[in-house]
Amino acid sequence: MNRIDRRHEFPSKHVCLLVQGDITSEQVDAIVNAANSRLRHGGGVAGAIVRRGGYTIQEESDAWVREHGEAGHDRPALTGAGSLPCKAVIHAVGPVWGSGGEEEKLRTAVRSALEAACERGFESVAVPAISTGIFGFPKERGARIILQAAEDFATEHPESGPRQIRVTILDDATLDVFRREFDRRWR
């Protein structure tokens, strides 16, 4: 069962929630997948999404790449959600640590995913700790960038959704890092 750990409401009335739990069980309009550019969903969050939502998500991802080419930090892909409890999956390409320009790439990936949700009229979205797992991005930096991207989105889109941005984290170690950044920033 997912549990809200922290909550912050921006002046725009957007809400950022820090959620402890499994992103594949989030009942939101869309979840964000921490994807690679080829949308091959083998491990990490991506693998969990396909295992829980069904192989149709991988099939739709393959079709998206055939039609549009590889996804990018600034160009997320959108697929259906298979049997997940959300409507869609936004596949955001996070940076691999050591690839150069990682902070800007992560900022762009989160921002582009939120803008994709906005364009589709989604009111709620769940975002994982993109790139801080198997891609090796330092968790402290990732927490700072992801939470700042949520705040920037709320400031720049005061009248638009998604109104609820849920940063959903499964493991305790990563949650602790995000909790500290959340408290430093908004408490």
Secondary structure, 3 states (H helix, E strand, C coil): CCEEEEEEECCCCCEEEEEECCHHHCCCCEEEEEECCCCCCCCHHHHHHHHHHCCHHHHHHHHHHHHHCCCECCECEEEECCCCCCCEEEEEECCCCCCCCHHHHHHHHHHHHHHHHHHCCCCEEEECCCCCCCCCCCHHHHHHHHHHHHHHHHHHCCCCCCCEEEEEECCHHHHHHHHHHHHHHHC
